């Protein structure tokens, strides 16, 4: 569950019934007005058969991030998908915190697998090698014209989806259209800055001064020194956004980044990285960094934010309305969250790495009794214009309308009377799913990101503010089986050691010994990991490896 999805159960049940009933009325009116049910441009099984005779697909994925409305609850978007495709969806879902372990257990038994499933650990390579998931090229060529067309028009995405053998075994969500419109970065309470007469920080020294002022000067105005100056989401990873101040690509690239000559380096071993760790340790020792930041749960994180105690955090820009709404529900009507420019230093500008171009992988299991039906269904929701509108915009007449041939969000969706921000409103209907979907940077499947900006001028202005600071993370081709083995044998233990040691350094559980840190990292097989990353990097950019 995403932070902030939990709400009072009674209110959520009433809201859910009202939303679903309204959506059903709207869909029914649309069908009456057109005189017939709209035929899909990617029909899966001809005219939809009677409900009892419909073919079914079993789909295993993380349950809806709007936790009150499970995909099992006959949500409007998926009810409409079933009508237009003639395919019954049998949902096999678990909350995000449980899905990975549950799916890994099912895969280890290799029995009773669903037709389509979210691949845990973003690892299609191992499952393809074991034959657990089917190769998709022939299935797509024969049954999925929309997917085939999209991949032809987006060769960069096609390249990113293929394994080292050149074949495509899984689909992934495409996020090129939201990398710039919904950036991930550092956010803070602008109203606190204004109250204390401070300006937005742009260096580590300025960040320290702001966080210290948040701790000592009662910016929430309750007469108590109860502020949490910095509460990073997702633990240590959230802190890594400060790495740009020392030139480190620590967030999405995880410290593996090419130098000017195209040679992949491990930036965590640099003297500058040590300076950053020492700065984090200073924050922690002075109470400017939440003492429990390593163990904070999603629910307790949001509780602290909504309660008006948190001054700075990290997250996607689209979470800003949710945070402000929580503050206002708690009685703080002046709350204003802004995304800051990334911290820079030593004559260098800061940066935020952008995510993508793809995320989250989905495969068709070899045990599927009808893989042709599965790929046709995916063709509809993933790459057809009609299916894309459903998963991106929700229900026509309720969450969006058509104007000049383009969908635009309704007033009900953009300024929801129940206080739901646009993202949560869409998810309450079943849109923005935990299934493969596309928000491209061009073409007919690129309309949602701009429509979301159009509905939120404040967010649009903040996205524009940080856009000059956005850079690409390292792009790697999917690994070969040998490279995958290197990652498991050396990469995973190396990362575990680095994460554990950095946490101990920050919290003061261990004195910082950077020389020993570097020697230990090297002894864990860093050279092997760098060689594998270099091959993946070279393969992706089409350059020969040394």
C-alpha positions in Angstrom: 0.0 0.0 0.0 1.3 3.5 -0.8 1.7 5.9 2.1 -1.6 7.6 2.7 -4.0 5.2 1.2 -5.6 4.1 4.6 -8.8 6.0 5.5 -11.7 5.4 7.9 -13.3 2.2 6.8 -17.0 3.3 7.1 -16.4 6.4 5.0 -14.5 4.4 2.5 -17.2 1.8 2.1 -19.8 4.5 1.5 -17.6 6.3 -0.9 -16.8 3.2 -2.8 -20.5 2.3 -3.2 -21.3 5.8 -4.4 -18.4 5.8 -6.9 -19.2 2.4 -8.3 -22.9 3.2 -8.5 -22.3 6.5 -10.2 -19.8 4.9 -12.7 -22.4 2.2 -13.5 -25.0 4.8 -14.2 -22.7 6.7 -16.4 -21.6 3.7 -18.4 -25.2 2.6 -18.8 -26.2 6.0 -20.1 -23.3 6.0 -22.6 -24.4 2.6 -23.9 -28.0 3.7 -24.2 -27.0 6.9 -26.1 -24.9 5.0 -28.6 -27.6 2.3 -29.0 -25.2 -0.5 -28.6 -22.1 -1.5 -26.7 -19.0 0.0 -28.2 -16.9 -2.5 -30.1 -13.3 -2.6 -29.1 -10.6 -1.8 -31.7 -8.8 -4.8 -30.4 -11.6 -7.2 -29.7 -10.4 -10.3 -28.0 -13.1 -12.8 -28.7 -15.5 -11.2 -31.2 -18.9 -10.3 -29.8 -18.9 -10.7 -26.0 -20.7 -14.0 -25.1 -23.2 -14.4 -22.3 -21.5 -13.9 -18.9 -21.6 -17.6 -18.0 -19.9 -18.5 -21.2 -17.1 -16.0 -21.1 -13.5 -17.2 -21.2 -11.5 -16.3 -18.1 -8.0 -15.2 -17.4 -6.4 -15.6 -14.0 -4.3 -12.5 -13.2 -1.9 -12.3 -10.2 -0.6 -8.9 -9.2 -0.3 -6.5 -6.3 -3.7 -5.3 -5.2 -4.9 -1.8 -5.8 -2.7 0.9 -4.2 -6.0 2.5 -3.2 -6.3 -0.1 -0.5 -10.0 0.4 0.3 -11.0 -0.7 -3.2 -9.6 -4.1 -4.1 -9.6 -5.2 -7.7 -11.8 -8.1 -6.5 -14.5 -5.5 -5.8 -15.8 -5.2 -9.4 -14.3 -1.8 -9.9 -15.8 0.3 -12.8 -12.7 0.3 -15.0 -12.3 -3.5 -14.9 -16.0 -4.1 -15.3 -15.9 -2.1 -18.5 -12.8 -3.9 -19.6 -14.7 -7.2 -19.1 -17.6 -5.8 -21.2 -15.5 -4.7 -24.0 -13.3 -7.8 -24.3 -15.7 -10.5 -23.3 -13.1 -11.9 -20.9 -13.8 -12.6 -17.3 -10.9 -11.5 -15.0 -10.2 -13.8 -12.1 -8.1 -11.6 -9.7 -5.4 -13.3 -7.5 -4.2 -10.3 -5.6 -2.3 -9.5 -2.4 -1.2 -6.2 -0.8 2.2 -5.0 -1.9 3.9 -6.0 1.3 2.8 -9.6 0.8 2.8 -10.2 -2.9 6.5 -10.7 -3.5 6.8 -13.5 -1.0 3.6 -15.1 -2.0 4.4 -15.1 -5.7 8.0 -16.3 -5.2 6.5 -19.3 -3.2 4.1 -20.1 -6.1 7.0 -19.9 -8.6 9.2 -22.2 -6.5 6.5 -24.8 -6.6 5.9 -24.2 -10.3 2.3 -25.4 -10.1 -1.1 -23.7 -10.4 0.4 -20.5 -11.9 -2.0 -17.8 -13.3 -2.2 -16.8 -16.9 -0.6 -13.4 -16.4 1.4 -12.3 -13.4 3.5 -9.5 -12.0 7.1 -10.8 -11.9 8.6 -10.4 -8.4 12.0 -8.8 -8.1 11.7 -7.4 -11.7 13.5 -10.5 -12.9 12.2 -11.9 -16.2 15.7 -13.3 -17.0 15.6 -16.2 -14.5 12.0 -17.1 -15.3 12.7 -17.0 -19.1 15.7 -19.3 -18.6 13.6 -21.8 -16.6 10.8 -21.7 -19.2 8.3 -20.4 -16.6 7.2 -17.5 -18.9 6.6 -17.8 -22.6 8.5 -16.0 -25.3 6.1 -13.4 -26.7 7.4 -12.4 -30.2 5.3 -14.9 -32.1 2.3 -14.4 -29.9 2.5 -10.6 -30.5 3.1 -10.9 -34.2 0.0 -13.2 -34.6 -2.4 -11.7 -32.0 -1.3 -8.2 -30.7 -1.2 -5.6 -33.5 -1.3 -2.7 -31.0 1.7 -3.9 -29.0 3.6 -4.7 -32.3 2.9 -1.2 -33.6 3.9 0.5 -30.3 7.2 -1.4 -30.2 8.0 -0.5 -33.9 7.3 3.2 -33.1 9.4 3.1 -29.9 12.6 1.1 -30.7 14.2 2.4 -27.4 11.5 0.7 -25.5 11.6 -2.5 -27.6 15.4 -2.7 -26.9 14.8 -2.2 -23.2 12.3 -5.1 -23.1 14.5 -7.7 -24.8 16.7 -10.2 -23.2 20.3 -10.8 -24.3 19.1 -13.5 -26.7 17.1 -10.8 -28.6 13.7 -12.2 -27.6 10.9 -10.6 -25.7 9.6 -12.6 -22.7 7.7 -10.0 -20.7 6.0 -6.6 -20.9 6.7 -3.7 -18.6 4.9 -0.5 -17.9 6.2 2.5 -19.9 6.8 5.7 -18.0 8.7 8.0 -20.4 5.7 10.4 -20.4 5.8 11.0 -16.6 9.5 11.1 -16.1 9.4 14.9 -16.5 5.8 15.7 -15.5 5.9 13.7 -12.2 9.5 13.8 -11.0 10.8 12.2 -7.8 12.7 14.4 -5.5 13.0 16.2 -2.2 10.0 18.1 -0.8 9.5 20.4 2.2 7.0 22.6 3.9 7.2 26.0 2.2 4.8 27.5 4.7 7.4 26.6 7.4 10.1 28.3 5.4 7.9 31.4 5.1 7.0 31.4 8.8 10.7 31.3 9.7 11.9 33.7 7.0 14.0 31.1 5.3 14.6 30.5 1.6 14.6 27.2 -0.1 17.9 25.3 0.4 20.2 24.5 -2.5 23.4 23.1 -0.8 24.1 20.7 2.0 25.0 23.7 4.3 21.7 25.4 3.5 19.8 22.2 4.1 21.5 21.8 7.5 20.5 25.4 8.4 16.9 24.9 7.4 16.5 21.5 9.2 18.1 23.0 12.4 15.7 25.9 12.2 12.8 23.5 11.8 13.9 21.6 14.9 14.5 24.7 17.1 11.9 27.3 16.1 8.5 25.6 16.4 7.4 26.1 12.7 4.2 24.2 13.3 3.2 26.7 15.9 2.0 24.3 18.6 4.3 25.4 21.3 6.2 22.1 21.4 9.5 21.0 20.0 7.9 18.0 18.3 9.0 18.7 14.7 10.7 16.0 12.7 12.9 18.1 10.4 13.6 15.3 7.9 11.7 12.1 7.5 12.9 10.2 4.4 10.4 7.8 2.9 11.8 4.3 1.9 14.5 4.6 4.5 18.1 4.9 3.5 17.2 5.1 -0.2 15.3 8.3 0.4 18.5 9.9 1.8 20.4 9.1 -1.4 18.7 12.0 -3.2 21.2 14.3 -1.4 23.9 12.5 -3.3 23.8 15.1 -6.1 25.5 17.6 -3.8 28.7 15.5 -4.1 28.1 14.4 -7.7 26.9 10.9 -6.7 24.3 9.0 -8.8 23.0 7.1 -5.8 19.2 6.9 -6.2 18.2 5.0 -9.3 21.7 4.2 -10.5 22.7 2.9 -7.1 26.2 4.3 -7.4 27.0 2.6 -10.7 27.5 5.3 -13.3 29.6 5.8 -16.4 32.3 8.5 -16.4 32.9 10.8 -19.4 34.7 8.0 -21.2 31.9 5.5 -20.8 33.6 3.5 -18.1 31.2 2.3 -15.4 32.4 3.3 -11.9 31.2 2.6 -8.4 30.8 6.1 -6.9 30.2 4.9 -3.3 34.0 4.5 -2.9 34.8 8.2 -3.6 36.0 10.6 -0.9 32.9 12.8 -1.8 30.6 9.9 -0.8 32.4 9.8 2.6 31.6 13.5 3.1 27.9 12.8 2.4 27.8 10.0 4.9 29.4 12.2 7.5 26.8 14.9 6.8 24.0 12.3 7.3 25.6 11.2 10.5 25.7 14.8 11.7 21.9 15.2 11.0 21.2 12.0 12.8 23.3 12.8 15.9 21.6 16.3 16.2 18.1 15.0 15.9 17.5 16.6 12.5 16.9 13.2 10.9 14.1 11.0 12.2 15.6 8.5 14.7 13.5 5.7 13.3 13.9 6.5 9.6 15.3 3.0 8.8 12.2 1.2 10.2 9.4 3.6 9.5 6.3 1.9 8.1 4.2 3.4 5.3 1.3 4.0 7.7 3.3 5.6 10.4 5.1 7.7 7.8 1.9 9.2 6.6 0.6 9.6 10.1 3.6 11.8 11.0 3.3 13.8 7.8 -0.5 14.3 8.1 0.0 15.3 11.8 2.0 18.3 10.8 5.3 17.2 12.4 7.4 16.6 9.3 9.3 19.4 7.6 11.0 17.6 4.7 10.7 14.2 2.9 11.1 12.6 -0.5 8.6 11.3 -3.0 6.9 11.8 -6.3 5.5 15.2 -7.1 2.0 13.8 -7.5 2.0 13.0 -3.7 1.9 16.7 -2.9 -1.9 17.1 -2.9 -2.2 14.0 -0.7 0.2 15.4 1.9 -1.5 18.8 1.9 -4.9 17.2 2.2 -3.8 15.2 5.2 -2.4 18.3 6.9 -5.7 20.2 6.3 -7.8 17.3 7.5 -5.7 17.5 10.7 -6.5 21.2 11.0 -3.5 22.8 9.3 -5.1 24.9 6.6 -1.9 26.7 5.6 0.1 23.6 4.8 2.0 23.9 1.5 4.4 21.3 0.2 6.9 22.1 -2.6 9.5 20.1 -4.5 12.9 21.7 -4.1 15.7 22.0 -6.6 18.2 19.2 -5.9 21.2 20.1 -3.7 24.4 21.0 -5.4 27.8 22.0 -4.3 31.5 22.7 -5.1 30.6 24.6 -8.2 28.3 21.9 -9.5 24.5 21.9 -10.0 22.4 19.4 -8.3 20.3 16.8 -10.2 17.5 14.3 -9.8 17.8 11.1 -11.8 14.6 10.3 -13.8 13.1 6.8 -13.6 12.3 4.4 -16.4 11.9 4.2 -19.3 10.1 1.0 -18.1 9.1 -0.4 -14.7 7.5 -3.5 -13.3 7.5 -6.7 -15.4 4.6 -9.0 -16.4 4.7 -12.4 -18.1 2.4 -15.1 -19.4 3.0 -18.4 -17.7 3.8 -21.5 -19.8 0.9 -23.2 -18.0 -1.7 -20.8 -19.3 -4.3 -22.8 -21.2 -4.9 -20.0 -23.7 -1.8 -17.7 -24.2 -3.3 -16.3 -27.4 -6.3 -15.0 -25.4 -3.9 -13.6 -22.7 -1.8 -11.6 -25.3 -4.9 -10.3 -27.0 -6.2 -9.1 -23.6 -2.9 -7.5 -22.9 -2.9 -5.9 -26.3 -6.2 -4.2 -25.4 -5.3 -2.8 -22.0 -1.6 -2.1 -22.8 -1.4 -0.6 -26.2 -4.9 0.1 -27.8 -6.1 3.6 -27.6 -9.4 2.4 -26.2 -7.9 0.3 -23.4 -5.3 3.0 -22.7 -8.1 5.5 -22.0 -9.7 3.2 -19.5 -6.5 2.5 -17.5 -5.2 6.1 -17.8 -8.4 8.1 -17.4 -11.0 5.9 -15.8 -14.7 6.0 -16.7 -15.9 8.4 -19.4 -18.5 10.8 -18.1 -17.3 10.4 -14.5 -13.6 10.9 -14.4 -13.0 12.2 -17.9 -14.8 13.6 -21.0 -13.8 13.8 -24.6 -13.1 17.3 -26.1 -11.8 17.7 -29.6 -11.0 14.0 -29.7 -8.8 14.1 -26.6 -9.7 13.0 -23.0 -9.7 15.6 -20.3 -10.4 15.1 -16.6 -13.7 16.2 -15.2 -14.1 18.7 -12.4 -15.3 15.8 -10.2 -12.0 14.1 -10.7 -9.7 17.1 -10.5 -11.3 18.7 -7.5 -13.0 15.7 -5.9 -15.7 16.6 -3.4 -14.6 13.7 -1.1 -11.1 15.2 -0.9 -9.4 12.5 -3.1 -6.5 13.8 -5.1 -6.6 12.9 -8.8 -4.3 9.9 -8.5 -6.3 8.3 -5.6 -9.6 9.1 -7.4 -8.5 7.2 -10.5 -7.2 4.3 -8.5 -10.5 4.1 -6.6 -12.1 3.4 -9.9 -9.4 0.8 -10.9 -7.4 3.1 -13.2 -3.6 3.6 -12.9 -3.3 -0.2 -12.2 -0.7 -2.6 -10.9 -0.7 -4.1 -14.4 1.3 -3.2 -17.5 0.2 0.2 -18.9 1.7 2.9 -20.9 2.3 6.6 -20.4 4.5 7.4 -23.3 6.3 10.6 -24.2 4.7 10.8 -27.7 1.7 9.5 -29.6 -1.8 8.6 -28.6 -0.7 6.7 -25.5 1.0 9.9 -24.1 -2.1 12.0 -23.2 -2.5 11.3 -19.5 0.6 13.0 -18.0 -0.2 16.3 -19.7 -3.9 16.1 -18.8 -2.9 15.6 -15.1 -0.7 18.7 -15.3 -3.5 20.6 -16.9 -5.7 19.7 -13.9 -3.1 20.9 -11.3 -1.4 24.2 -12.3 0.5 24.3 -9.0 2.0 20.9 -9.6 2.7 21.9 -13.2 4.7 24.9 -12.1 6.7 22.8 -9.7 7.4 20.2 -12.4 8.7 23.0 -14.6 10.9 24.4 -11.8 12.8 21.1 -11.4 12.8 20.0 -15.1 16.2 21.6 -15.9 17.8 19.5 -13.1 16.5 16.1 -14.3 19.0 13.7 -15.8 18.9 10.1 -17.0 19.9 7.3 -14.7 22.3 4.6 -16.1 20.6 2.5 -18.7 21.5 -1.2 -18.8 20.4 -4.0 -21.1 18.8 -6.9 -19.4 21.5 -9.3 -18.1 22.6 -12.5 -19.7 22.2 -15.6 -17.5 25.9 -15.3 -16.6 25.5 -11.7 -15.7 22.5 -12.6 -13.6 24.6 -15.2 -11.8 27.2 -12.5 -11.1 24.6 -10.2 -9.7 23.3 -12.9 -7.3 26.7 -14.2 -6.3 28.5 -10.9 -5.9 26.2 -7.9 -6.5 23.5 -8.7 -4.0 25.9 -9.4 -1.1 27.9 -6.3 -2.0 24.8 -4.1 -1.9 23.7 -5.7 1.4 27.0 -4.9 2.9 27.0 -1.3 1.7 23.5 -0.7 2.9 24.1 -2.2 6.3 27.4 -0.4 6.8 26.1 3.0 5.7 23.2 2.6 8.1 25.6 1.8 11.0 27.8 4.7 10.1 24.8 7.1 10.0 23.3 6.0 13.3 26.7 6.0 15.1 26.6 2.2 15.7 30.0 2.1 14.0 32.8 4.6 13.5 33.3 5.6 9.9 36.4 3.8 8.5 36.3 4.5 4.7 39.5 2.7 3.9 38.2 -0.5 5.5 34.8 0.1 3.8 36.6 0.3 0.4 38.7 -2.8 1.0 35.7 -4.9 2.1 33.6 -3.8 -1.0 36.5 -4.8 -3.2 36.9 -8.1 -1.5 33.2 -8.9 -2.1 33.7 -9.0 -5.9 33.3 -5.4 -7.0 35.4 -5.9 -10.1 33.2 -8.8 -11.3 30.1 -6.7 -10.7 31.5 -3.7 -12.6 32.5 -5.9 -15.5 29.0 -7.2 -15.8 27.5 -3.7 -15.5 29.9 -2.5 -18.2 28.8 -5.2 -20.6 25.1 -4.4 -20.0 25.8 -0.7 -20.4 27.7 -1.3 -23.6 25.1 -3.6 -25.0 22.3 -1.1 -24.4 24.1 1.8 -26.1 25.3 -0.5 -29.0 29.0 -0.1 -28.1 31.5 -3.0 -28.1 32.7 -4.1 -24.7 36.4 -4.1 -24.0 
